[in-house]
Amino acid sequence: MAEMAVGGDIPTNNTIYINNLNEKTKLDELKKSLQAVFSQFGKILEILAFKTLKHKGQAWVVFEDVSSATSALKQMQGFPFYDKPMRIQYAKTKSDVIAKSDGTFVPRERRKRHEEKGKKRKGQHDGNQAAVGVNQGYAGAYGGPPPLSQIPYMGGGAKSGMPEAPAPPNSILFVQNLPHQTSSMMLQMLFGQHQGFKEVRMVEAKPGIAFIEYGDEMQATVAMHSLQGFKINPESPMLITYAKK
C-alpha cells in the first residue's frame, strides 16, 4: 500500500491522494461523501476509489485547478471522516483525465515499460517515502468553534431566505438549500463531528431540507456557527437556523 511522502517531496498538482479512510465504508457511499466534502474547494473532475485489497482505505480526488487541490489538502488534513482522520498528500502521478487534457497522456502498458527501465537505471525508487502523521493542529475545515459567549444569535438576519420570525435557540437545527444528492449519511458525517450530535432527519417529500438534533441548544449553536454556509457543492451554501417547535 502506498505510503505518504513528506509534503515537499511531491510537486503540487491537480490530484490529491487520501489514505487512512474507513475500509468498511461502501464504495459508492465513499465517493458520494468525498464529493460532498471536497466540492467546496472547486470543481472536481474525477474521484477514484477501488474495491481491491491493495487500494482499500485510499482514494484520489482530481480537481480542475491546482489551487483547489492545494486548498483541500491544507484545510482537510486530519479531517475526521467516518471516524478516522484523513491523511492527504499530492498524488505522485498525474491522473489520466489531466494528462489527456494537457496532451501528456501515455497508455498504461507503455508507461509501465518506461517506469521499469527507469527503476533499473536508478536502482532506488522509494527511499524518500515516509509516513506523515495526522495534523494535530487541525481545528476543523471551518475553524474551531469560538466560546459560546462570542457566538452571535443567528435569527432575524438580513440573509434572503431567513424566516421573518426566527425560532428561539433550541437543540434542533433546520438546514436548507441542500443539493438533491445529499444523503443522511453525508449530513451525519458533517454534523456528527460536533459534540452532542444525536440524529439527522430528512423529509423525502421535501428534498433540500433536513433537521439535525443535538443534546442541548448550546451544542446545536456551536454546530450551527461552524457549518453555516458550508458548501456541499459550489452552488449550494447551507442555510442553518433553529427549528420551530
Disulfide bonds with the S-S distance in Angstrom:
none
